[in-house]
Amino acid sequence: MLRRLIFPHSLMVTILMFILIWVLDVIRINLHFLNPFNESIRDYQVTDIVYSRLQDKKINIDNRIVLVNTGQPSRDTLAMLVKRLKEAEAKVIAIDIMLEEQKNPVTDSILRESLTSMENVVLAMEIDGVNEETGHFSIVKSCNPYFCDFVYSGFINFITNDTSTVRIFSPREMTTSGEVLSFPVQTALLYDPAATDRLFKRGNKVEEIFFSGNEDQFVQCEMQDLLNPDRDIRALINGKIVLIGFLPIDSWDRPLRDRHYTPLNARYTGRNTPDMYGMVIHANIIRMILDNKYVLEPSWALNLLLTFLICYLNVHLFYQIFRRVSLPYHFITRFLQLGEIVVFFFIVALLFHFYRIKIDAGYWITALLLTFDAVKFYDNGIKKRFAFFNNIPYELPKTVKRKKAAAPETKAKEASEAPDLKTETKPET
């Protein structure tokens, strides 16, 4: 059985390719004139097509989360809004607005009194100044202690830059003052502690965001509608999470402020317009936590094993083609490479679409692309230069089973049971 699975030369080429992939992964070549191209390729993933093309376009509004567009409200107006939401018995109020400094003492005190009168209020802050050795942040900013010291707070930092896609988030981070939770995690914790415990039990430093949709998947309203004294908002707000922040609802008024690239962007390559506001990203994270719908990723060991098996099988296949049909080798293998890349694409896309399983096929494709040249280099270069490799057979030799020597008792028994083959002598006459 083993000799049918292990082929020494194919195994050596596979090991050679793994060393080459490791070297390419460690020593990254970043040429200046290729930077824009490299950044666009690095920021693209197969799952982007699943989000932008294959995802169900049906609107399933999450009635647990209400998005309120406030624009840039004054502090007395924000205090009035919080009071109205408290009267409507909102369960959690999360304010994605920076209260960085104190302004008017009167309006500041009114706002703080309004915030502290509500049991579950989360304010936005930012963390900065990470220590590379400890991984701890030294600066907590964008939220004045006059407000933040009396309510909950959470950091709104995304793990990205201005031109890359928001895909992951950090549930919690350590600062010099202790542990702090992210803005959506702190909000989800106040709403459903059991759901947040499931997140923490996963034990991941960062989590992939499973995007359920843009703002049309959530209840949306304007601040003026909630402040209208003639309108009863209890049915809309009671027992729900209310996210307050910048979210223009009108399609004609969509400024780029606080907008980010996400995998839902219709133009997953060559994008030029961010597609989602920060508050909507927070809403997607909260929904993911409450629904326990996380992106599932194979472990590092499993991914390494799958990569090795795929690489080994391809090497063996290409090696057999190279030995038998050397002339059309180039055409046949290139055709196989193209076909396998298409198959890999569909496997990754379908697994993510139906089961939320995200497989990194980058190493698979890299190994596949290197197989053609690796087989030729090994057979035409290494084998011909080193006699040791020529002495290795293409297949493991067959094992010949030897008969066991019979025991003396067995031999005696066989001799007694054997027919008498002696020739009978005729009697004398």
C-alpha positions, 0 to 999 in steps of 0.5 A: 500500500505504501509503495503506491503512495510514496514516490521518492523523486516526487517527494524530493521535488515537493520538499524543494518547492516548500523550501522555495516558497518559504524563502519567497515568503521570508524575503519579500521583494518590494520594488518601488514601481511595483508598489501600486500593483502589489498593494492591489493584488495583496488587498484582493481575496477570492471571497470578495467575489462571493460578497459582491456577486454571489451573496443573496441580495434579499434584504433581511432587516435586523430589528435588534439594531437601529442606526440613527444618523445625527450628522454633527450634532450639538451637545445639547441636541445629543443630550435630548436624543439620549433622553428620548431614547431612555424614555423609549427604553432602549437597551443599549445606546452606542454613540459613535461620536468623538467627545474629545474636549470640553466645550460649554460647561452648561451643555457639557454638564447637561450631556453628562447628566443625560449619559449617566442617567442611562444604564447602558451607554457606550462612547467611542474612543481611539487607542494609539502608541503601540509598544512593539515588544509588549503589544500594549497601547499607551494612548487612549484618546478622542474621549474626554474623561469628563464623559468617559469616566462615567459610562462604558467606552470602546475603541473604534480603530479598524485594522487597516489603512485608508486604502485597504479593505476592512476585513478583520477587527480586534475584540480587545486590546491591552493598554497601560491602564488595562484591557479595553474592548472594541466599540461593537464588542462592548455594545454586544456585551451589554446587550447579550453577555452570553453571545460575547462569551462565545466570542471570547471562548474562540480565543482569537486575537483578531476576528474576520468580519462576516458582513451580512450587508450594508445599511439597508440590512438594518433599521435606519432613521434620522435624529429629527424623527426621534426628537419629534415629540408628536411621534411615539418611538417606543415600538421602534426603540424598546429593548434594542441597540441604538447606534448613533453616528454619521450615516447620511441616508439620502443617496445624493448626500454621501460624503466620503467622511468615515467611509471605508472599503469592505468586501461588499464593494461592487468593484472588488478590483480597481476600486476608487470609492469606499462603500461603507460607513464606519457605524455600519461596519460596527453594526455588522460586527455586532450582528455577527456576534449576536448570531454567532456567525463567524468566519471559520478558518482551518488551523495552520497545521491543517492548511499546511497539510492540505498544501503539502498534499496538493503540491505532492499530487501535482508534482507526481502528476507533472513528473509522470507527464514529463517522463512519458511525453517530454515534447508536449509537456509544456502544453499539457501542464500549462493547461492543467495549471489553468484548469486547477486554478479555476477548480481552486477558485470554485472550491474556495468560493463555494465553501465560503458561500455555503459554510462560511469556511475561508481557505487561503489558497494562495500557497496552493496556487503558488505551489501549482505555478512553481511545479512546472519549472521545479520538475524540469529543474530537478530532473535536468539539473539536480539529478544529472549533477549528483549521482546520489539522486540517480541511484534512487528508484522512481518507485519503492521496490516490491517486497517479496514475501518469503515462506516460513520454515516449517517446524520439525513436528510439522515435517514429520506429520507431513511425511507420515501422511504422504502416500508410499511411492515405493515400487512394489516388488513382484513375488518370486515364482 
